């Protein structure tokens, strides 16, 4: 199935009013639905109603929240969607406000609202089919923000996958290769911190995971130089300590060769994800 066909057919119906209507205007039109590969033949030529009904077919659903660079159609993201589709998942990919062809200005609050709206829209149409929030890089902070809000609403997400996560945005920034020089210059560090405070950029995954109960899978590449492995390990330690049910938290470290964006090339990825989710959802 061609990606553009899936995208056109899966575009959500515009909501009626308020916050969700605003989300529809900025982001909702940009949702791309990749069906499980076993259903590609069935999907050809179908309209939006067919795609929405397909979310109840029992194949698990992933809402994919991408990182800070480019958009949902970046090559490694398309490749991941294909891997997940071949593994039997529906994948709903979305560009946040201000990304790709979505309008609006990106803010931490806005990106979080976008993730919540996509998740709730999907849950409203998925019946008994489970829905997983999958965040990569920046998307991991968006995912934990959204998951915490939904937890506080009494609607914990069915599962969370964090690929190459950081603990919080400040730690992510000072560990980013191009910004590590700031450590040597206190004024530079203060300017960066002041700018982040001014724009209210925090993405505090290290605090968010303390309030979650959803199954949580952390994936990280050993040779990730964009978000160092130590960040993922630290987040896992915090989550594992906070969770009452320790079996709901797992971390898998991938061997060198996949860096920050290419875990989708590992033959172990789909087996790892399916094994974890099938046990949690049994």
Protein Blocks (a to p, Z undefined) as FASTA:
>chain_A
ZZklmmmmmoccddfbhjllmmmmmmmmmpccdddfklmmmmgopafklmmmmmmnopac
ddddddfehcfkbmklmmmmmmmmmnopacdddddehiajbgcjddfklmmmmmmmmmmm
mmmmnomaccddddehjlmmmmmmmmmmmmmnopacfbdcdehiafblmlmmmmgmklmm
mmmmmklmmmmmmmmmmnopnkpmklmmmmgcbdcdddddfklckbgfklmmmmmmmmmm
mpmblmlpccddddehjlmmlmmmpmklmmmmmmmmmmmmZZ
